[in-house]
Amino acid sequence: MYGWLIPLPSSPSKRKEQLGKERAAKVKWLRKKGLLKSERMRRAMLKVPREDFIPTEYRNYAYEEVPLPLPGRSATISCPHSYPLFYEPLGLDKGHKFLEIGLGSGYGTAIAREVVGEEGLVVAMEIDPLTYAYAKNNLEQAGYADLILLNSDGGLGYPELQPYDRIAITAACTEIPPPLIEQLKAEGKIIAPVIEASRQNLVLLEKKETGIERRVICEVLYVNLQGAYGVDQSESEQTKA
C-alpha cells in the first residue's frame, strides 16, 4: 500500500496505562523534532487517545510512525507526526472555523476540535461511506457531539458554513480544488498534499488581498483524493514507492 510497511494485525495486549505513557513519549518526541510547537496542539495530542481511533487489531501500534488501515477504500489513519505537520503551518488556533477534507478515523477531527475549543467549529467531510461510519462512531464514543460530520465529496467543500479560517485536505490532489479556495476566508490558510512531477509536496496556500501566497513545506506520501477533484490511479502511479 503506497510503499508503506503495514504491521501485521495482532490481538491488543497493551494496557491503557502503557498506551498513555507511549502517548506522552510521542508528544515529547514531536516537540524535540520541532514538529509540535503550539501549546494548544501539545495539550490536544496528550488528551486524545489515538488508540481509541484505531481498529482493535492495530491498537498496539497506535504511537508508531506508520499509517494503519481503516474501513473503506484505501483508507488509513496517518502517522502521528502528520497532525502537527498539517496543523502547525496552518496556525490552527482557538476560535477557528475549520474544514477538514478526509475524515479518516476521526482522530484528526478530535485533535482539531480540542485545538479550536468551544469557541470554534470543526466541519469534517468524508466521501467513503464505510470510513465515514467508522469515524462517526469513534467520535461519538469519544464524546464529541458538537462536530459537523458530512458523508459527501470534500473537494466541493461545504458552502453552507463558509467562509472558513482554515482548511486541511488529507489526501493527495493534482490541484487544490477551486471551491475550497473560494470558501476560504480572507487571510485564511489551506494545506494539502499536491502531486507535482514525480512526488507529493505538502503545500500551504494563504489567501491575501493581493492574491494567493504559496509555500512548499516538505515531501509527503498520501492516498489519493476521491470525488469530483479526485486523482485517477494512473495519474499518481509514479508517486508510489
C-alpha positions as CSV (number, residue, x, y, z in Angstrom):
1,M,0.0,0.0,0.0
2,Y,1.7,3.1,-1.3
3,G,5.1,1.9,-0.3
4,W,4.3,1.8,3.4
5,L,5.1,-1.3,5.5
6,I,2.0,-2.0,7.4
7,P,2.5,-4.1,10.6
8,L,0.7,-7.4,10.9
9,P,-2.6,-7.5,12.8
10,S,-2.4,-8.8,16.4
11,S,-4.5,-9.1,19.5
12,P,-4.4,-6.0,21.6
13,S,-2.0,-6.6,24.5
14,K,-1.1,-3.1,25.7
15,R,-2.9,-1.7,28.8
16,K,-4.3,1.8,28.9
17,E,-1.5,2.9,31.2
18,Q,1.2,1.7,28.8
19,L,-0.5,3.4,25.9
20,G,-0.8,6.6,27.9
21,K,3.0,6.6,28.5
22,E,3.6,6.0,24.8
23,R,1.3,9.0,24.0
24,A,3.3,11.2,26.3
25,A,6.6,10.0,24.9
26,K,5.4,10.6,21.3
27,V,4.4,14.2,22.2
28,K,7.8,14.7,23.7
29,W,9.5,13.3,20.6
30,L,7.4,15.5,18.3
31,R,8.4,18.6,20.3
32,K,12.1,17.6,20.1
33,K,11.8,17.1,16.4
34,G,10.4,20.6,16.0
35,L,7.1,19.5,14.6
36,L,5.0,20.2,17.6
37,K,5.2,23.9,18.7
38,S,1.9,25.3,20.0
39,E,0.7,24.6,23.5
40,R,-2.9,24.0,22.4
41,M,-1.7,21.4,19.9
42,R,0.5,19.8,22.6
43,R,-2.4,19.6,25.0
44,A,-4.7,18.2,22.4
45,M,-2.3,15.4,21.4
46,L,-1.8,14.5,25.1
47,K,-5.6,14.4,25.7
48,V,-6.9,12.5,22.7
49,P,-6.2,8.7,22.9
50,R,-5.1,7.8,19.4
51,E,-5.6,4.1,20.2
52,D,-9.3,4.6,20.5
53,F,-9.5,5.6,16.9
54,I,-7.7,2.6,15.5
55,P,-9.1,-0.9,14.6
56,T,-8.6,-3.3,17.5
57,E,-6.1,-5.5,15.6
58,Y,-3.8,-2.5,15.2
59,R,-4.2,-0.9,18.6
60,N,-0.7,-2.0,19.8
61,Y,0.8,0.2,17.1
62,A,-1.0,3.4,17.9
63,Y,2.1,5.5,18.6
64,E,4.4,4.1,15.9
65,E,5.3,6.2,12.9
66,V,3.3,4.1,10.5
67,P,-0.1,4.6,8.8
68,L,-2.7,1.9,9.7
69,P,-5.6,0.5,7.7
70,L,-9.2,1.6,8.2
71,P,-12.5,0.5,6.9
72,G,-13.1,1.9,3.4
73,R,-11.4,2.3,0.1
74,S,-7.6,2.8,0.6
75,A,-8.4,4.4,4.0
76,T,-5.7,4.9,6.6
77,I,-5.0,6.7,9.8
78,S,-1.9,8.8,9.2
79,C,1.3,8.6,11.2
80,P,1.2,10.5,14.5
81,H,3.6,13.2,13.2
82,S,1.2,14.1,10.3
83,Y,-1.2,16.0,12.6
84,P,1.2,18.7,13.8
85,L,2.8,18.6,10.3
86,F,-0.5,19.8,8.9
87,Y,-2.0,21.9,11.7
88,E,1.1,23.8,12.9
89,P,1.7,25.5,9.5
90,L,-2.0,26.3,9.3
91,G,-1.7,28.1,12.6
92,L,-4.9,26.3,13.7
93,D,-6.0,28.0,16.9
94,K,-8.7,28.8,19.4
95,G,-11.9,30.0,17.8
96,H,-11.2,29.0,14.2
97,K,-13.8,27.6,11.9
98,F,-12.0,24.6,10.5
99,L,-12.9,22.4,7.5
100,E,-11.3,19.0,7.2
101,I,-11.4,17.1,4.0
102,G,-10.9,13.3,4.7
103,L,-12.3,12.2,8.0
104,G,-10.2,9.0,8.3
105,S,-10.6,7.5,11.7
106,G,-11.8,10.8,13.3
107,Y,-8.6,11.2,15.3
108,G,-7.5,14.3,13.4
109,T,-11.0,15.7,13.8
110,A,-10.8,15.2,17.6
111,I,-7.4,16.9,17.8
112,A,-8.7,19.8,15.8
113,R,-11.8,20.1,18.0
114,E,-9.6,20.3,21.1
115,V,-7.4,23.0,19.4
116,V,-10.2,25.3,18.3
117,G,-12.1,24.9,21.5
118,E,-15.7,25.6,22.3
119,E,-15.4,29.0,20.6
120,G,-14.5,27.3,17.3
121,L,-16.2,24.9,14.9
122,V,-15.0,21.8,13.1
123,V,-16.6,20.6,9.9
124,A,-15.3,17.3,8.6
125,M,-16.2,15.6,5.2
126,E,-15.6,12.0,4.1
127,I,-16.7,10.6,0.7
128,D,-16.4,6.9,1.6
129,P,-19.5,5.7,3.5
130,L,-17.6,2.9,5.4
131,T,-14.8,5.3,6.5
132,Y,-17.4,7.9,7.4
133,A,-19.4,5.5,9.6
134,Y,-16.3,4.2,11.3
135,A,-15.1,7.8,12.1
136,K,-18.5,9.0,13.2
137,N,-18.8,6.1,15.6
138,N,-15.3,6.7,17.1
139,L,-16.1,10.4,17.6
140,E,-19.5,9.7,19.2
141,Q,-17.9,7.1,21.5
142,A,-15.3,9.7,22.5
143,G,-18.0,12.2,23.4
144,Y,-17.6,14.8,20.6
145,A,-21.2,15.8,20.0
146,D,-20.7,19.3,18.6
147,L,-18.9,18.5,15.3
148,I,-20.5,18.7,11.9
149,L,-19.7,15.5,10.0
150,L,-20.7,15.0,6.4
151,N,-20.7,11.9,4.1
152,S,-20.1,13.8,0.9
153,D,-17.5,15.0,-1.6
154,G,-15.0,17.1,0.3
155,G,-13.5,18.6,-2.9
156,L,-16.7,20.6,-3.3
157,G,-16.5,21.9,0.3
158,Y,-19.5,22.9,2.4
159,P,-20.6,26.4,1.3
160,E,-23.4,26.5,3.8
161,L,-20.9,27.4,6.5
162,Q,-18.3,29.3,4.6
163,P,-16.0,31.2,5.0
164,Y,-13.5,29.0,6.8
165,D,-10.5,30.2,8.7
166,R,-8.5,27.1,8.0
167,I,-8.9,24.1,5.6
168,A,-6.9,20.8,5.6
169,I,-7.1,18.3,2.8
170,T,-5.7,14.9,4.0
171,A,-5.4,13.2,0.6
172,A,-3.3,13.9,-2.5
173,C,-4.7,16.0,-5.3
174,T,-3.3,17.3,-8.6
175,E,-4.5,20.8,-7.6
176,I,-6.2,22.3,-4.6
177,P,-9.9,22.2,-5.5
178,P,-11.0,25.8,-6.5
179,P,-14.3,25.5,-4.5
180,L,-12.2,25.1,-1.3
181,I,-10.1,28.2,-2.1
182,E,-13.4,30.1,-2.7
183,Q,-14.8,29.0,0.6
184,L,-11.6,30.2,2.5
185,K,-11.8,33.5,4.4
186,A,-9.6,36.4,3.5
187,E,-6.2,35.8,5.3
188,G,-7.2,32.2,5.7
189,K,-5.0,29.2,5.0
190,I,-5.4,25.9,3.3
191,I,-3.0,22.9,3.3
192,A,-2.9,19.8,1.1
193,P,-0.6,17.2,-0.4
194,V,-0.2,18.2,-4.1
195,I,1.1,15.8,-6.8
196,E,3.9,17.6,-8.7
197,A,6.1,15.8,-11.2
198,S,7.3,12.5,-9.5
199,R,6.3,13.4,-5.9
200,Q,3.8,14.8,-3.5
201,N,4.5,18.1,-1.9
202,L,2.7,19.4,1.2
203,V,1.6,22.8,0.0
204,L,0.3,25.7,2.1
205,L,-1.8,28.5,0.5
206,E,-2.6,31.8,2.2
207,K,-5.4,33.9,0.8
208,K,-4.2,37.5,0.7
209,E,-5.8,40.7,-0.6
210,T,-3.0,40.7,-3.2
211,G,-3.6,37.1,-4.3
212,I,-2.6,33.6,-3.2
213,E,0.7,33.0,-1.5
214,R,2.1,29.5,-1.9
215,R,4.7,27.7,0.2
216,V,6.0,24.1,-0.1
217,I,6.6,22.6,3.3
218,C,8.0,19.1,2.6
219,E,7.6,16.0,0.6
220,V,4.9,13.6,1.8
221,L,3.0,10.4,0.7
222,Y,-0.8,10.2,1.0
223,V,-3.6,8.2,-0.5
224,N,-5.4,9.9,-3.4
225,L,-8.3,12.3,-3.1
226,Q,-11.6,10.9,-4.4
227,G,-14.6,12.7,-6.0
228,A,-15.0,15.5,-8.5
229,Y,-11.4,16.7,-8.0
230,G,-10.1,13.2,-7.3
231,V,-7.0,11.6,-8.7
232,D,-7.1,8.7,-11.1
233,Q,-4.9,5.8,-10.1
234,S,-2.9,6.1,-13.3
235,E,-2.2,9.8,-12.7
236,S,-0.3,9.1,-9.5
237,E,1.3,5.8,-10.1
238,Q,4.7,7.4,-10.4
239,T,4.4,8.9,-6.9
240,K,4.3,5.5,-5.2
241,A,7.3,3.7,-3.9
